[in-house]
Amino acid sequence: MNKAEAKDFLCQTALEAFREDYEKLTDTWRTLENKAQGNVAIAGIFIAGAFAFIREISKGTHLYEKILLYWHS
């Protein structure tokens, strides 16, 4: 194997290694993005529930609900 062939072989090997790493990183980021979307959806549901609860408290509901809200915050 002469110098030019050796250089081409090393370049091809390096390029293949970078492609494999890129594919792994892309899969990792895709997985993280999917998990984050699910977490954001669940958090949105909890936030909506908290606002609904607070809205009901502000209408003058029972004292025990106000105490529970204060105790958990």
C-alpha positions as MATLAB code, in Angstrom:
seq = 'MNKAEAKDFLCQTALEAFREDYEKLTDTWRTLENKAQGNVAIAGIFIAGAFAFIREISKGTHLYEKILLYWHS';
ca = [
       0.000    0.000    0.000;
       1.496    3.327   -1.038;
       1.108    6.671    0.760;
      -1.894    7.843   -1.257;
      -3.799    4.614   -0.680;
      -2.988    4.680    3.017;
      -4.179    8.289    3.262;
      -7.426    7.446    1.430;
      -7.964    4.428    3.685;
      -7.481    6.519    6.837;
      -9.806    9.235    5.541;
     -12.514    6.693    4.707;
     -12.136    5.033    8.114;
     -12.360    8.373    9.911;
     -15.389    9.402    7.843;
     -17.207    6.153    8.637;
     -16.445    6.561   12.337;
     -17.839   10.110   12.305;
     -20.977    8.941   10.500;
     -21.571    6.227   13.099;
     -21.076    8.704   15.946;
     -23.408   11.194   14.281;
     -26.123    8.554   13.900;
     -25.789    7.565   17.569;
     -25.973   11.189   18.702;
     -28.976   11.838   16.473;
     -30.796    8.847   17.952;
     -29.950   10.004   21.472;
     -31.252   13.527   20.835;
     -34.401   12.154   19.196;
     -35.068    9.999   22.263;
     -34.486   12.933   24.607;
     -36.792   15.139   22.554;
     -39.594   12.572   22.700;
     -39.220   12.244   26.461;
     -39.199   16.017   26.876;
     -42.405   16.374   24.851;
     -44.142   13.866   27.104;
     -42.922   15.628   30.246;
     -44.096   19.004   28.967;
     -47.546   17.606   28.218;
     -47.848   16.109   31.707;
     -46.596   19.315   33.321;
     -49.185   21.286   31.343;
     -51.950   19.072   32.678;
     -50.780   19.593   36.257;
     -50.475   23.345   35.776;
     -53.995   23.519   34.335;
     -55.285   21.557   37.313;
     -53.506   23.881   39.730;
     -55.009   26.946   38.064;
     -58.466   25.402   38.176;
     -57.989   24.649   41.862;
     -56.796   28.190   42.571;
     -59.709   29.655   40.634;
     -62.153   27.694   42.778;
     -60.401   28.821   45.959;
     -60.606   32.453   44.939;
     -64.401   32.108   44.623;
     -64.646   31.701   48.387;
     -64.667   27.953   48.875;
     -64.086   26.077   52.094;
     -61.376   26.919   54.581;
     -59.837   23.420   54.477;
     -59.017   23.824   50.769;
     -57.180   27.056   51.486;
     -55.261   25.397   54.317;
     -54.294   22.439   52.090;
     -53.064   24.750   49.335;
     -51.013   26.786   51.823;
     -49.621   23.654   53.489;
     -48.390   22.140   50.161;
     -46.780   25.310   48.869;
];
